[in-house]
Structure formats: C-alpha cells, structure tokens
C-alpha cells in the first residue's frame, strides 16, 4: 500500500499552475514604485512568470544559480518569486534595510549572478557597486520610459526584457527538496 497523497513533487511552479487554473481572474493589486496602482489577474501573473523563466534562459542562468531581488512587495516581485524558483534557480531576496557592509557580504557570499532591483534601490546598489564586482548585471524593475540614468553596469529594463519573451514555458520538474529561495536573516 502506498501512503503518498500525490504522485508529483510539490514545486513552486505547481503552486502557480494551480492558482492560474483555479483562480485565473482573481485580481492582484499593488502600488508601483512609479506611484500608481497596478491591477492584473492571476492568469496575467502566471504568463509573466513564464516570461521571467524564458528571460533567465536567455541570460544563461543555470540550475541552482542565485538570482537576487532587491524590491518591494509588488506585482513584479510576485512574478519573480514564481519565475525564478519555478525555473530551478534560487531566489535570493535581499533586505534593503541592512547596512551597506552587510549587503556587500550577503551579495558576495550568495554569489548572486543578477540582481532585479526596484527604482528606489538603484542608488543603494550604486553606492556599494565597487564591492560587488561579481554581479553580472542589474535588471531594473520599471517601465522603459522610467529607466534611470545609472552607474550600474549591464543595467537592463525589466519591462523591455519581458516584452521580448514568450509566455510559453515548460516548467522543469526536479526533487521538491531542491532549494527554491534563500534569505539571510538580520539576526545572524
């Protein structure tokens, strides 16, 4: 007698697939850094998460690579949670309230390849840029017309990149024990 409740691993991507299939028209509402209110559906979010996964493929992100976010809790961060972890990379959320020295240590120790960053935190990364030289690029979470002038090398616009990606993506299956995300706590 098998005692398993299901025949497939519990993955972040399967949570997204379930939400899209069961609640496709559920609205997700958040305030953007640009100041306005953004509204879209779970179906839209799932579509954009698949675009994120395709973007990671184009950026040559490999299984278990660390991809960081320095962002507020909004719709773009929501789709990054699913797109990065569902893809098989490790989502590394960075706490913007930490001291610069702590941010430098965390980014370097995690070996983050890319950092997805909200507009409000671009100056924070610019200030520590000389100390995080292993980061390959910075993807700024904004519309193309809001893309700031920045000293960050290989700075790319999130919305421009997503617009070029397909929303067709076959989520990989892997053991459910594989790392999906990591967060350095401020208490350690």
N, C-alpha and C positions, 0 to 999 in steps of 0.2 A: 504494500500500500504506500503510495506516495503522499507525503504530507505537505507538498508545496501548494501554495494558493495560486501561483501563476507560473507560466512556462517561459517567461522572458525576464531579463533583468530590469530592475526599476532604475530608469535613467532620467536625467533632466529632460532629454528630448521627448520621452514618452509622456511626461507631465504636460509639456507644451502641446503635443499632438492630441492628448485627451481634452485639454482646455479648448483647443481650436475646434475639435469635432463636437464637443458637448455645448460649448458656450460661444459660438463664433461671433455673435452680435453683442456680447457683453462689452460695455464701454469702459475704456481705460482713460482716465482724465489725469493730467498732470500740468504743472506750471513749468514752462521752459525758461532757461536762463535768459532767453531773449525777452522775457517778461510776460508773454501772452499765455493763454490757456490752450493746451493741445488736447484733442479728443480723437480717439480712434478705437477700433474694435479689437477683440482678441484675435480674430482672423487676420487683421492688418498686422498685429504684433508678431504673429507666427510667421507671416510672409516675410516681414523684415528680419526676423531672427534667422531665417534660411538665407537671406541675402548676406547677413553677417557671416554665416558659415562659408558661403562662397567667397566672400572677401578674404577671410582667413586663408582659404586655399590659395588665392591669388597672392597673398603676402608671404606664402611659403611657410605658414605656421604648421608645425608638426605635432603629432600626438604628444600630449603632456607638456608642450611648451607653455610658459606662463605668459598670459596676456593681462595687463593691468587696466583697471579703471580708476580714474580719479574724478568722480562725478557725483552729482546729487541724485536722489532717488526720483527719477523721472522716467518717461516712456523710453527714451533712448537707452538708459541704463537697464531697464527691464528687458529690452530685446537683446542687449549684450549678455545679460545673465544666461539667457537660453541659447543664444547663438554660439558663444564661446564654449560653455560647458557641454552643450549638445554636440558640438563639433569634435570634442575629445581633447581640447586644450584645457588648461587650468585657469579659471578666472581668478585674478588676484585683485581684490578690492582694496584700495589704499585709502586710509583715513586722512582727510585733508587737515584735520585739527592737530596732527602731530607736529613736533618741531622739525625744522629743516634737516638736522642731523639724523633724526630718526627716519625721515622719508628717504634720505640717501641710503642709509643702511638697508632698509626694507627693500627698496627697488633693486639694489645691487645684490642682496642676498637671495632674493626671489629669482633673479636672473630674468626679469621681465624683458621680453623682446619688443613689444609695442605697448604704448600707454594710450588709452582712449581717455580724453580729458575734456571736461566741461569748460566753457569760456571763462568762467570765474577763476579757474585754477591754472590757466596758462601762465600768469606771472609767477606763481609759486614754482612751477617747473622751470621756468626761465632762470629763476634765482639759484636753483640747485643744478642746473644743466652741466656745469663743468665737472660735477662729481658723479654723474650718471651716464657716462660715456658708452656703456654697452647697450643702451636702449637704441633700437634700430630706427624707430620712427614714432611720431606722435599723431594721433588722429583726433582732430578737434571736433567735438560734438556740437555742430551748428549747421545752419543753412549756408549755402555758398556765399550769399551776399553779406553774411555776418562774419566771414572768415577774417580773423585779425591779422595784422602785421605781427610777426613773431620771430624771435631768435631761435626757436626750436627747429633743429634740422629735420628734414624729411617730414614736415608738418603737412598733413593732408586733411581735407574737409570730409567729414563723415557722410553728410548727405550727398555730396558729389560721388563719393565712392559707392554708396549703396545704390544710387540711381543707375550705375553701370552694371549691377549684378542681377542675375536671375533669381527668382524666388523659388526655383526648383532645386531641391537638395535632398539627397537620400541620407538621413541621419545614420551614422555608423552605430553598430552595436559593439559593446565591449563589456567586460565584467563590471557589475554595479559597484564593486569595491574600488574601482579606479578613481583617482582624485578628480573632482569637478571644480572645486574652488578652494581658495585659501585666504586667510585674513590674519595678519599679525595683530595680536591684541595689544592694547596700550598698557596692560597690566604685566607684561612680561619683560 
